[in-house]
């Protein structure tokens, strides 16, 4: 079976599940401004999200219909899971927020509408790296220091060297003690021989 024209990550999902995942994550990103996900999903999402923002910057009926076709639409909720309404008292949707709030803020950019911030967290089970996928319109700057890529390996090597150093010091200490004990034994033997010689002479 050939693998021509097969692009992107499979993400352990079939085609329909992968499309649904992409739509849901895009809706959540435009609704909240930032989402936490794995690094593989974040990298797979970026081209799709930037395509939607590029369409939204056109701000015409054709672009709006195309965005609805690709991402579909849903109502926006607040922290209490209550639907947010606009100035006219109608319920605000994700597509409306994309066209009215997100796209105008990115009108002066020629690309790169999202950023991926690596965190020090891992997903339990498969230890996948957890990142924050964020719109560049978000004013919150990345916090903390950069994660060392070889932190665990470096710590393991440091522990190994420390253990080897302790073993060497312990071995040298035992060797010195053994040499001192043997020297004491030789001295004691020499003293005994001298006493025996003195007894014979008397």
Secondary structure, DSSP 8 states (H G I E B T S, - for coil): ---TT--S--TT--HHHHHHHHHHHHHHHHHHSEEEEEHHHHHHHHHHHHHHHHHHHH-SHHHHHHHHHHH---B-B-TTS-B-B-TTS-B-BHHHHIIIIIHHHTTT-SS--EEEEEEEEE-TTT--EEEEEEETT------S----TTHHHHHHHHHHHHHHHHHHHHHHHHHHHHHHHHHHHHHHHHHHHHHHHHHHH-
